[in-house]
Amino acid sequence: MNNCDIIKKMTQNSFQIICKEMTLYNKYQKDTVDSILKLTAENTKKKIRKLNSFLKNVCCRYSEKKKKIYKEHSIDSSQKFNFFESISDLYYREKFHSDILDVILNQNTREIGRKYFMQEFINFLGLKPEQFDCSAFEVIKENPTGKIKWVDNNGKKCEKEGYIDLLIKNKNQAIIVENKINYAPDMDNQLVRYMKYVKEVLKIKTYTVVYMTLKEEDSKRPPIDSYDKDFIEYTNQLKNDGILKEVYAVADKVSKSLENNFLQNCQKRIRKESEISNNKDIKQACNTANDYIEQYRLLLKHLGGEAYMSQTDKDTIRDIFSSKEKLETALDFMDIWNNREDECIRNSDSKLIESINADKEKLEAACALEQLWNNRTKIFADCIVEALQDKGFIVRDETTVFKKLDDDISLGFWNGRIPRKNEYYYAYGFTVSNSEKSISNKKTKKLKTIVQSDILFNIFGNDSSNEQWVADAIEFDKIENNKIIIEDFIAKLIDQFDLLEKKYRSTF
């Protein structure tokens, strides 16, 4: 074999070895690619299963509750006309419901008033004749108590003027009605001050206190444990003597429902009066009274339904923000759902959208969640407010809760938008009663120092845009993007408030 043949054979062998290695490499590469594709497909399937599970459980549960509440409380697009809702600038006011009850309970109200309405109210409260005799009575709206004086638990002398929403009284007995249907805040020692007025000024020793809120299963209750010791006699009466009656505008328990018990029974009595009368004027007056009460019942049902819906919203948002996995899934789901019209949507995502659109129940659930999700920043804040109320904070308005530390300063939580960024954020810290200008610069600096020290969160930025606040701001996007669990967040915020209060007390 000559040299040329040897070289040729070596070249052939080398080429065969290279081809073999290339084949092996390609096979290895193909296996690797197949393995990656398989892993990707498995992860995609896992993600789709997780999203479908989220839709089937969280979203469908929420959607079913929403439909149930809307049906029970006649909240839908075809709801019949309601007079009271047509004057929406009035019906949410604090005194509005007291005005309506005064019209119904006051027997002298033209066309609407009936003496037997009071008897139905007494039956509704479960009172016996020895507790209230309604053979002769008067109803007084916003009865002034004059200035009631007391010494608070810190030894400070206090005095405050009050107005009882409705005072129903005869010569020897009284019913004090405190109306919180519109969630008006509780004033300092409110119920016991009214009791003191009735007993010591009006000289009436037999009385009942009615605390009326919008719905059953409500967190709003009379803050009996917060009353000063100077009112211990009256506080003990509220706790032990059975004179406190907690009732609701709407409730599952008919016995405690203003709408489904008292008002409905009034209508039965009106219809009976109309049936036995041959007088046209009386029949017309009965129709007017019946329509008035029916319109008010409808309003209460709607308000109650909205309140129950609000609680359902809070429960669902709490559930989603209860774990990082649920929150991540919700974010993934809404990212896909909000971009469902996008042509660039991934193949697996488009199949998920197709499966949702093809299933009526899933489609309703996805749309219901979309509406909820768009309001999550406000609902998240509502959950915080609810927790702070349990810690003694008082609702000032839709955006603010506070806890007084002294006449000038309160602890406060506020939620809103940053105008320049249009981003949702929350602020916590000290609020000033009038204006920051009313406080010395020295005190303001100390307040800022307190707020900015020992911060428990690492996502705060100082907020000095509102001159009535010395506060730090919490941007909602950072809460969400950092997958912060709502219960952890609330616990830290409450700890921070405790720390701020402790430092304030030790500084001033």
C-alpha positions as CSV (number, residue, x, y, z in Angstrom):
1,M,0.0,0.0,0.0
2,N,1.5,3.2,-1.1
3,N,1.5,6.4,0.9
4,C,-1.5,7.8,-1.1
5,D,-3.6,4.7,-0.2
6,I,-2.6,5.0,3.4
7,I,-3.6,8.7,3.6
8,K,-6.8,8.0,1.7
9,K,-7.7,5.2,4.2
10,M,-6.9,7.4,7.2
11,T,-9.0,10.2,5.7
12,Q,-11.9,7.8,5.3
13,N,-11.6,6.5,8.9
14,S,-11.4,10.0,10.2
15,F,-14.4,11.0,8.2
16,Q,-16.3,8.0,9.5
17,I,-15.3,8.8,13.1
18,I,-16.4,12.4,12.6
19,C,-19.7,11.3,11.1
20,K,-20.3,8.9,14.0
21,E,-19.5,11.6,16.5
22,M,-21.7,14.1,14.7
23,T,-24.5,11.6,14.7
24,L,-24.0,10.9,18.4
25,Y,-23.8,14.6,19.1
26,N,-27.0,15.3,17.1
27,K,-28.8,12.6,18.9
28,Y,-27.6,14.0,22.3
29,Q,-28.6,17.4,21.2
30,K,-32.0,16.1,20.0
31,D,-32.5,14.3,23.3
32,T,-31.6,17.5,25.2
33,V,-34.0,19.6,23.2
34,D,-36.7,17.0,23.5
35,S,-36.1,16.9,27.3
36,I,-36.4,20.7,27.5
37,L,-39.6,20.7,25.4
38,K,-41.0,17.9,27.5
39,L,-40.2,19.8,30.7
40,T,-41.6,23.0,29.3
41,A,-44.8,21.2,28.3
42,E,-45.1,19.6,31.7
43,N,-44.6,23.0,33.4
44,T,-47.1,24.6,31.0
45,K,-49.7,21.9,31.8
46,K,-49.0,22.3,35.5
47,K,-49.5,26.1,35.2
48,I,-52.7,25.6,33.2
49,R,-54.0,23.1,35.8
50,K,-53.1,25.7,38.6
51,L,-54.9,28.5,36.7
52,N,-57.9,26.3,36.1
53,S,-58.0,25.2,39.7
54,F,-57.9,28.9,40.7
55,L,-60.7,29.7,38.3
56,K,-62.8,26.7,39.5
57,N,-62.3,27.3,43.2
58,V,-61.7,30.9,44.1
59,C,-63.3,32.6,41.1
60,C,-66.4,30.3,40.9
61,R,-67.0,30.5,44.6
62,Y,-66.9,34.3,44.5
63,S,-69.2,34.4,41.4
64,E,-71.7,32.1,43.1
65,K,-71.8,34.2,46.3
66,K,-72.2,37.4,44.2
67,K,-75.1,35.9,42.2
68,K,-76.8,34.7,45.5
69,I,-76.4,38.2,47.2
70,Y,-77.7,40.0,44.1
71,K,-80.7,37.7,43.9
72,E,-81.6,37.8,47.7
73,H,-81.3,41.6,47.8
74,S,-82.9,42.4,44.4
75,I,-79.6,44.0,43.1
76,D,-79.6,43.7,39.3
77,S,-79.8,45.8,36.2
78,S,-83.6,45.5,36.1
79,Q,-84.3,46.6,39.7
80,K,-87.5,48.6,40.1
81,F,-87.4,52.3,40.7
82,N,-86.7,53.3,44.3
83,F,-87.6,56.8,45.5
84,F,-84.9,56.9,48.2
85,E,-82.1,55.8,45.9
86,S,-83.2,58.5,43.4
87,I,-82.1,61.1,46.0
88,S,-78.7,59.5,46.5
89,D,-77.2,62.7,47.8
90,L,-79.3,62.2,50.9
91,Y,-79.8,58.6,51.7
92,Y,-76.2,57.9,52.7
93,R,-76.2,60.7,55.3
94,E,-75.9,59.9,58.9
95,K,-79.3,61.3,60.0
96,F,-81.3,60.0,57.0
97,H,-82.4,56.7,58.5
98,S,-83.4,58.4,61.8
99,D,-85.5,60.8,59.7
100,I,-87.3,57.9,58.1
101,L,-87.9,56.1,61.3
102,D,-89.2,59.3,62.9
103,V,-91.7,59.6,60.0
104,I,-92.9,56.0,60.6
105,L,-92.9,55.9,64.4
106,N,-94.4,59.3,65.0
107,Q,-98.1,58.8,65.1
108,N,-98.7,62.4,64.1
109,T,-97.0,62.1,60.7
110,R,-99.6,63.0,58.1
111,E,-101.0,60.1,56.2
112,I,-98.1,57.7,57.2
113,G,-98.1,57.8,61.0
114,R,-100.1,55.1,62.9
115,K,-100.2,54.5,66.6
116,Y,-99.9,50.7,66.0
117,F,-96.5,51.2,64.3
118,M,-95.1,51.9,67.8
119,Q,-96.7,48.7,69.1
120,E,-95.0,46.8,66.3
121,F,-91.7,48.4,67.2
122,I,-92.1,47.4,70.8
123,N,-92.9,43.8,69.7
124,F,-89.8,43.9,67.4
125,L,-87.6,44.9,70.4
126,G,-89.2,42.2,72.6
127,L,-90.2,44.8,75.3
128,K,-92.9,44.1,77.9
129,P,-95.4,46.8,79.0
130,E,-93.4,47.3,82.2
131,Q,-90.4,48.2,80.0
132,F,-92.4,50.5,77.7
133,D,-96.1,51.4,77.7
134,C,-97.0,52.8,74.3
135,S,-100.5,53.9,75.2
136,A,-99.2,57.5,75.3
137,F,-95.7,58.5,74.0
138,E,-93.8,61.0,72.0
139,V,-90.9,60.6,69.5
140,I,-88.2,63.3,69.6
141,K,-85.6,63.4,66.8
142,E,-82.1,64.6,67.6
143,N,-82.9,65.2,71.3
144,P,-80.2,67.5,72.8
145,T,-78.6,66.2,76.0
146,G,-76.9,69.4,76.9
147,K,-73.3,69.2,78.2
148,I,-72.5,66.0,80.1
149,K,-69.5,66.2,82.4
150,W,-67.2,63.4,83.4
151,V,-63.6,62.6,84.4
152,D,-61.8,60.3,82.0
153,N,-59.5,57.4,83.0
154,N,-56.5,59.7,82.9
155,G,-58.1,62.1,85.5
156,K,-58.9,64.7,82.9
157,K,-62.1,66.7,83.3
158,C,-64.3,66.4,80.2
159,E,-67.6,67.6,78.9
160,K,-69.5,67.0,75.7
161,E,-72.8,67.9,74.2
162,G,-74.8,65.2,72.5
163,Y,-77.9,64.5,70.4
164,I,-79.9,61.3,70.8
165,D,-80.9,60.2,67.3
166,L,-84.4,59.2,68.4
167,L,-85.7,59.5,71.9
168,I,-89.1,57.7,72.4
169,K,-90.5,58.4,75.9
170,N,-93.6,58.5,78.0
171,K,-93.8,59.8,81.6
172,N,-91.8,57.1,83.2
173,Q,-90.1,55.1,80.4
174,A,-87.8,55.8,77.5
175,I,-86.2,54.1,74.5
176,I,-82.9,55.6,73.3
177,V,-82.3,54.7,69.6
178,E,-78.7,55.1,68.4
179,N,-78.8,54.7,64.6
180,K,-75.5,53.4,63.0
181,I,-77.1,52.1,59.7
182,N,-74.7,54.4,57.8
183,Y,-71.7,53.4,59.9
184,A,-71.4,56.7,61.8
185,P,-68.5,56.6,64.2
186,D,-69.1,56.1,67.9
187,M,-68.4,59.2,70.0
188,D,-66.6,59.1,73.4
189,N,-68.9,57.4,76.0
190,Q,-71.8,58.0,73.7
191,L,-74.4,55.5,74.9
192,V,-73.6,55.9,78.6
193,R,-73.8,59.7,78.3
194,Y,-77.3,59.4,76.8
195,M,-78.3,57.0,79.6
196,K,-76.9,59.5,82.2
197,Y,-79.0,62.3,80.6
198,V,-82.2,60.2,80.6
199,K,-81.8,59.1,84.2
200,E,-80.3,62.3,85.8
201,V,-81.9,65.1,83.7
202,L,-85.2,63.6,82.6
203,K,-85.5,61.6,85.8
204,I,-86.6,58.4,83.9
205,K,-85.2,55.3,85.5
206,T,-86.7,52.7,83.2
207,Y,-85.1,52.8,79.7
208,T,-83.9,50.7,76.8
209,V,-80.9,51.3,74.6
210,V,-81.3,50.3,70.9
211,Y,-78.1,50.1,68.8
212,M,-79.1,49.7,65.2
213,T,-76.6,48.8,62.5
214,L,-77.0,47.9,58.8
215,K,-76.5,44.1,58.8
216,E,-76.1,41.0,60.9
217,E,-72.7,39.5,61.3
218,D,-71.3,43.0,61.3
219,S,-68.1,44.0,63.0
220,K,-69.7,47.2,64.2
221,R,-70.8,46.9,67.8
222,P,-71.2,49.3,70.7
223,P,-67.7,49.9,72.2
224,I,-68.7,49.2,75.8
225,D,-65.2,48.2,77.0
226,S,-63.9,51.6,75.9
227,Y,-66.1,53.7,78.2
228,D,-64.5,55.7,81.0
229,K,-64.8,54.4,84.6
230,D,-66.8,57.5,85.6
231,F,-69.7,55.8,83.7
232,I,-69.2,52.3,85.3
233,E,-72.8,52.2,86.6
234,Y,-74.2,52.6,83.2
235,T,-71.6,50.4,81.5
236,N,-72.5,47.6,83.9
237,Q,-76.2,48.1,83.1
238,L,-75.5,47.7,79.4
239,K,-73.5,44.5,80.0
240,N,-75.7,42.9,82.6
241,D,-79.2,44.2,82.8
242,G,-80.5,43.3,79.3
243,I,-81.4,46.9,78.4
244,L,-79.1,46.9,75.3
245,K,-80.9,45.7,72.1
246,E,-78.7,45.2,69.1
247,V,-80.8,45.1,65.9
248,Y,-80.1,45.3,62.2
249,A,-81.6,46.9,59.2
250,V,-81.3,43.5,57.3
251,A,-80.6,40.1,58.9
252,D,-81.0,36.4,58.3
253,K,-82.7,36.2,61.8
254,V,-86.1,37.6,61.1
255,S,-86.5,38.5,64.8
256,K,-83.7,41.1,64.5
257,S,-84.4,42.4,61.0
258,L,-85.9,45.9,60.7
259,E,-86.7,45.2,57.1
260,N,-88.1,41.7,57.3
261,N,-89.8,42.0,60.7
262,F,-90.8,45.4,61.9
263,L,-91.4,47.1,58.5
264,Q,-93.1,44.0,57.1
265,N,-95.4,43.7,60.1
266,C,-96.3,47.4,59.7
267,Q,-97.4,46.7,56.2
268,K,-99.6,43.8,57.3
269,R,-101.3,46.1,59.7
270,I,-101.8,48.8,57.0
271,R,-103.3,46.3,54.6
272,K,-105.7,45.1,57.3
273,E,-106.8,48.6,58.1
274,S,-107.4,49.3,54.4
275,E,-109.4,46.1,54.0
276,I,-111.9,46.8,56.8
277,S,-112.4,50.5,55.9
278,N,-114.9,51.9,53.5
279,N,-113.5,55.4,53.6
280,K,-111.7,56.4,50.4
281,D,-109.4,58.9,52.2
282,I,-108.3,56.2,54.7
283,K,-107.7,53.7,51.9
284,Q,-105.6,56.3,50.0
285,A,-103.6,57.1,53.2
286,C,-103.0,53.4,53.7
287,N,-101.7,53.1,50.1
288,T,-99.4,56.1,50.7
289,A,-98.1,54.6,54.0
290,N,-97.7,51.2,52.5
291,D,-95.7,52.5,49.4
292,Y,-93.5,54.6,51.7
293,I,-92.6,51.6,53.8
294,E,-92.1,49.4,50.8
295,Q,-89.7,51.9,49.2
296,Y,-87.7,52.1,52.5
297,R,-87.6,48.3,52.7
298,L,-86.3,48.1,49.2
299,L,-83.6,50.6,50.0
300,L,-82.5,48.7,53.1
301,K,-82.4,45.4,51.1
302,H,-80.1,47.1,48.5
303,L,-77.9,48.7,51.1
304,G,-77.7,45.4,53.0
305,G,-76.8,43.5,49.8
306,E,-74.1,46.0,49.0
307,A,-72.7,45.6,52.5
308,Y,-72.7,41.8,52.2
309,M,-71.1,42.1,48.8
310,S,-68.4,44.3,50.2
311,Q,-67.7,41.7,52.9
312,T,-67.6,39.0,50.2
313,D,-65.1,41.1,48.2
314,K,-62.9,41.5,51.3
315,D,-63.0,37.8,52.1
316,T,-62.0,36.9,48.6
317,I,-59.1,39.4,48.4
318,R,-58.0,38.2,51.9
319,D,-58.0,34.6,50.5
320,I,-56.0,35.5,47.4
321,F,-53.5,37.5,49.4
322,S,-53.2,34.8,52.0
323,S,-50.3,33.0,50.3
324,K,-47.6,33.8,47.8
325,E,-48.7,30.9,45.6
326,K,-52.3,32.1,45.4
327,L,-51.2,35.6,44.7
328,E,-48.8,34.6,42.0
329,T,-51.6,32.5,40.4
330,A,-54.0,35.4,40.5
331,L,-51.4,37.7,38.9
332,D,-50.7,35.2,36.2
333,F,-54.5,34.6,35.6
334,M,-55.3,38.3,35.3
335,D,-52.3,38.9,33.1
336,I,-53.6,36.4,30.6
337,W,-57.2,37.5,31.0
338,N,-56.5,41.2,30.6
339,N,-54.6,40.4,27.4
340,R,-57.0,37.9,26.0
341,E,-57.5,40.0,22.8
342,D,-53.8,40.2,22.1
343,E,-52.7,38.4,18.9
344,C,-49.4,37.6,20.5
345,I,-50.9,35.5,23.3
346,R,-49.1,32.2,23.7
347,N,-50.6,29.0,22.4
348,S,-51.2,27.5,25.8
349,D,-52.8,30.7,27.1
350,S,-55.1,30.9,24.0
351,K,-56.3,27.4,24.7
352,L,-57.1,28.4,28.4
353,I,-59.0,31.5,27.1
354,E,-60.9,29.2,24.6
355,S,-61.8,26.8,27.4
356,I,-63.1,29.6,29.6
357,N,-65.2,31.2,26.8
358,A,-66.7,27.8,26.0
359,D,-67.9,27.3,29.6
360,K,-70.6,29.7,30.8
361,E,-69.8,29.2,34.5
362,K,-66.1,29.7,34.0
363,L,-66.8,32.8,31.9
364,E,-69.0,34.4,34.5
365,A,-66.4,33.6,37.2
366,A,-63.6,35.1,35.2
367,C,-65.6,38.3,34.5
368,A,-66.6,38.6,38.2
369,L,-63.0,38.3,39.3
370,E,-61.9,40.8,36.7
371,Q,-64.3,43.4,38.3
372,L,-63.1,42.5,41.8
373,W,-59.4,42.6,40.7
374,N,-59.8,46.1,39.3
375,N,-60.9,47.3,42.8
376,R,-58.4,45.2,44.8
377,T,-56.4,48.3,46.0
378,K,-59.4,49.8,47.7
379,I,-60.6,46.4,49.0
380,F,-57.1,45.7,50.4
381,A,-57.3,49.1,52.2
382,D,-60.8,48.2,53.5
383,C,-59.3,45.0,55.0
384,I,-56.7,47.1,56.8
385,V,-59.3,49.5,58.1
386,E,-61.4,46.7,59.4
387,A,-58.5,45.3,61.3
388,L,-57.6,48.7,62.7
389,Q,-61.2,49.3,63.9
390,D,-60.8,46.1,66.0
391,K,-57.9,47.9,67.6
392,G,-59.8,51.0,68.6
393,F,-59.4,53.1,65.5
394,I,-62.4,55.2,64.4
395,V,-63.5,55.7,60.9
396,R,-63.4,59.4,60.0
397,D,-64.5,59.1,56.3
398,E,-64.2,56.8,53.3
399,T,-60.4,57.1,53.3
400,T,-59.3,57.7,56.9
401,V,-59.3,56.0,60.3
402,F,-57.7,57.5,63.3
403,K,-57.0,57.0,67.0
404,K,-56.7,60.1,69.2
405,L,-53.5,60.5,71.3
406,D,-54.4,64.0,72.6
407,D,-56.4,67.0,71.5
408,D,-53.9,67.9,68.7
409,I,-52.5,64.6,67.5
410,S,-54.0,61.2,66.4
411,L,-52.5,58.1,64.9
412,G,-54.0,57.6,61.4
413,F,-54.2,55.4,58.3
414,W,-55.1,57.0,55.0
415,N,-55.6,55.5,51.5
416,G,-55.7,57.2,48.1
417,R,-53.8,58.0,44.9
418,I,-50.6,60.0,44.3
419,P,-51.8,62.6,41.8
420,R,-48.5,63.0,40.0
421,K,-48.1,59.3,39.5
422,N,-51.7,58.1,39.6
423,E,-50.5,55.2,41.8
424,Y,-52.5,53.8,44.7
425,Y,-50.8,54.1,48.1
426,Y,-51.5,54.1,51.8
427,A,-50.1,56.5,54.4
428,Y,-49.7,55.8,58.1
429,G,-48.4,58.0,60.9
430,F,-49.6,61.0,62.9
431,T,-52.5,63.3,61.9
432,V,-52.9,66.8,63.0
433,S,-56.3,68.1,64.1
434,N,-56.2,71.4,62.3
435,S,-53.1,72.0,60.4
436,E,-49.4,71.3,60.7
437,K,-48.9,75.1,61.1
438,S,-50.7,75.0,64.4
439,I,-47.9,72.9,65.9
440,S,-44.5,74.3,66.6
441,N,-41.7,73.3,64.2
442,K,-39.9,71.7,67.1
443,K,-42.9,69.3,67.7
444,T,-43.3,68.6,64.0
445,K,-39.6,67.6,63.7
446,K,-40.0,65.3,66.6
447,L,-43.0,63.7,65.0
448,K,-41.1,63.2,61.8
449,T,-38.2,61.7,63.7
450,I,-40.6,59.2,65.4
451,V,-42.2,58.2,62.2
452,Q,-38.9,57.7,60.3
453,S,-37.3,55.6,63.1
454,D,-37.5,51.9,63.6
455,I,-39.5,51.2,60.4
456,L,-40.8,47.7,60.3
457,F,-41.2,47.7,56.5
458,N,-38.6,48.2,53.9
459,I,-41.0,49.6,51.2
460,F,-41.9,53.0,52.7
461,G,-41.2,56.4,51.3
462,N,-41.8,59.6,53.3
463,D,-45.0,61.4,52.4
464,S,-45.2,65.1,53.2
465,S,-47.7,66.1,50.5
466,N,-50.5,66.6,53.0
467,E,-49.8,69.3,55.6
468,Q,-52.2,67.6,58.1
469,W,-50.1,64.4,58.1
470,V,-46.6,63.5,59.3
471,A,-46.4,60.1,57.7
472,D,-44.7,57.5,55.6
473,A,-46.3,56.2,52.3
474,I,-46.8,52.6,51.3
475,E,-47.2,52.0,47.6
476,F,-49.6,49.2,46.8
477,D,-47.6,48.1,43.7
478,K,-44.7,47.3,46.0
479,I,-46.9,45.3,48.4
480,E,-48.2,43.3,45.5
481,N,-45.0,42.8,43.6
482,N,-43.2,41.7,46.7
483,K,-45.9,39.1,47.3
484,I,-46.6,40.4,50.8
485,I,-49.2,38.4,52.7
486,I,-52.1,40.6,53.9
487,E,-52.2,39.2,57.5
488,D,-48.4,39.7,57.8
489,F,-48.8,43.2,56.5
490,I,-51.6,44.1,58.9
491,A,-49.8,42.6,61.9
492,K,-46.7,44.6,61.1
493,L,-48.7,47.8,60.6
494,I,-50.4,47.3,64.0
495,D,-47.0,46.7,65.6
496,Q,-45.8,49.9,64.0
497,F,-48.8,51.9,65.4
498,D,-48.1,50.4,68.8
499,L,-44.5,51.5,68.5
500,L,-45.4,55.0,67.3
501,E,-47.8,55.5,70.2
502,K,-45.3,54.3,72.8
503,K,-42.6,56.6,71.4
504,Y,-45.1,59.5,71.3
505,R,-46.0,59.0,74.9
506,S,-42.4,58.9,76.0
507,T,-41.5,62.0,73.9
508,F,-44.3,64.4,74.9
